[in-house]
């Protein structure tokens, strides 16, 4: 008879309070003593007694029971065994537990838990978790032998009503037979399979992960509805952005940090074809597609561009397609993340040839107007001032009334003309130069 108190007293505190699974078995395999981590993992109350082998499936029992019996016959040995339980891999180490006199007290088992979903997550590229995702375990006959609380809600039945039922009987989807084929194919090929689908019964998107094992199958239902909706929204935004860029008057090329092309619009593609006779390709180095005449300017300022500085300059381009030279405004600016770190670059250009021609014409017209106003203020105003002066010198008394009337009209008109010239001169002096 093993005395639980003696065992507890002999177990080091480090083991009793350890995060490892710790238990002591009697010769029949009953758990005589266990720590809280063990009880929590196997869902036992502190005073509940059970046979250790009940925690193993039939295939594992066939392996573990002879090993424990072998240890009893060889008390100085240590044996190891890997158990799969609750979607976790438990690495066990079993040894004899003796008192200071060397008397047998029991078989000490110390288990290290490794969550199998960690391995699976690395294999499929996204996280799955037996606690936060819907999880069931099927035996070789497609019967549910374990379900978590989320699975109970998903299937609409408590765990005790799901255990022993075939998955085809409880799966809430009219396309169950399509899934059945994929489940069977995954089992036959012994390969991890991921199904992305919309389950109409509850209106949610799921990634269904099928993980075949030696004697059973792990099934996860990962709710990705929010991710799916976000992906749809991002897709719509990306389509909208692409439509805007492809209808833009400017050519755009998005580059990575190492200046490899990530994205470009139709105008940029047509431009490279027209000016270089090449086809733009994603993944190629941007420097291989510099437009004619840009090489010196870009290479001279390359360090500043990579450093995240904005660069803007005008440069004419000669098209080999139509034998024409046109003026463009070229710009480089950085793309940064939320932490202000440079993660890429954008090159854009705009044909400003016609705009510059219109501007030059306006500039010429402005200069002509300036010359006219200058002539008004200098050439015309001088004789006008003389006329006004002479009008003041005239002796009105020597004129008859009729001529006095005409003289007064002439003076008013001359003064109005003088005011107009003064106003035009003031306007041109106060206006901003081009």
Buried (B, 14 or more C-beta within 10 A) or exposed (E): EBEEEBBEEBBEEEBBEBEBBBBBBBEEBBBBBBBBBBBEBBEBEEEEEEEBBEBBBEEBEEEBBEBBEEBEEEEEEEBEBEBBBBBBBBBBBBBBBBEEEEEBBBBBBBBEBEBBBBEBBEEBEEEBBBEEBBBBBBBEEBBBBBBBEBBBEBBEBEBEBBBEBEBEEBBEBEEBEEBBEBBEEBBEEEEBBBBEBEBEEBEBBBBBBBBBBEEBBBBBBBBBBEEBEEEEEEEEEEEEEEEEBBEBEBBBBBBBEEBBBBBBBBBBBEBBEBBBEEEBBEEBEBEEBBBBBBEEBBEEBBEEBBEBEEBEEEBEBEBEEEEEEBBBBBBBBBBEEEEEEBEBBBBBBBBBBEEBEEEEEEEEEBEEEEEEBEEBBEEEBEEBEEBBEEBEEBEEEEEEEEEEEEBEEBBEEBEEBBEEBEEBBEEBEEEEEE
